[in-house]
């Protein structure tokens, strides 16, 4: 998946956190990102 490659690149560059934003009503996006291990506040 393209995101996995991007995440690996960020890790190699020393990035320890990634912050994303989605619209609250976008339940499909929330489910997708949660499945990748993201947590929402």
C-alpha positions in Angstrom: 0.0 0.0 0.0 1.3 3.5 -0.8 0.8 4.7 2.8 3.0 2.0 4.1 5.9 3.1 1.9 5.3 6.7 2.9 5.3 5.7 6.6 8.6 3.7 6.2 10.2 6.8 4.6 9.1 9.0 7.5 10.5 6.5 10.0 13.9 6.4 8.1 13.9 10.2 8.4 13.4 10.0 12.2 9.7 11.0 12.3 8.1 9.4 15.4 4.5 10.7 15.0 2.2 11.5 12.1 -0.8 13.8 12.5 -3.7 13.5 10.1 -7.1 15.2 9.9 -10.4 13.9 8.7 -13.9 15.3 8.9 -15.8 14.0 11.9 -18.7 12.8 9.8 -16.4 10.8 7.5 -16.9 7.4 9.2 -15.3 5.5 6.3 -12.1 7.5 6.6 -12.0 7.0 10.4 -12.5 3.3 10.0 -9.7 3.1 7.4 -7.1 5.1 9.5 -8.1 3.2 12.7 -7.4 -0.1 10.8 -3.9 1.2 10.2 -3.4 1.9 14.0 -4.2 5.6 14.2 -6.0 6.9 17.3 -8.3 9.8 17.3 -8.8 12.4 20.0 
